[in-house]
Amino acid sequence: MSKAKWLIAALVPGFKRQPLNKIDADAPSLLKLLQRWRDEAGQAGHDQADRRRL
């Protein structure tokens, strides 16, 4: 993998799949992706209290 791209994987509450994305290697792209996953988890019925139980 080049330094120009990052491979991002996650376990997100409420997802039936495990997201895997290749994004540009910069913080704004990572933040945008994480916020999107957070919003999708919220739509699936998981709120921030679920994330705090880790």
NORHU-V38873 format. One record per pair of residues at least 24 apart in sequence whose C-alpha atoms are under 10 Angstrom apart, sorted by the first residue. I is the first residue (numbers start at 0). J is the second residue. If there is no record, write none. Layout:
BEGIN
i=I j=J
i=I j=J
END
This chain:
BEGIN
i=5 j=29
i=7 j=32
i=7 j=33
i=9 j=33
i=9 j=36
i=10 j=36
i=11 j=36
i=11 j=37
i=11 j=39
i=11 j=40
i=11 j=45
i=11 j=50
i=12 j=36
i=12 j=37
i=12 j=39
i=12 j=40
i=12 j=41
i=12 j=43
i=12 j=44
i=12 j=45
i=12 j=46
i=12 j=49
i=12 j=50
i=13 j=39
i=13 j=40
i=13 j=41
i=13 j=42
i=13 j=43
i=13 j=44
i=13 j=45
i=13 j=46
i=14 j=39
i=14 j=40
i=14 j=43
i=14 j=45
END
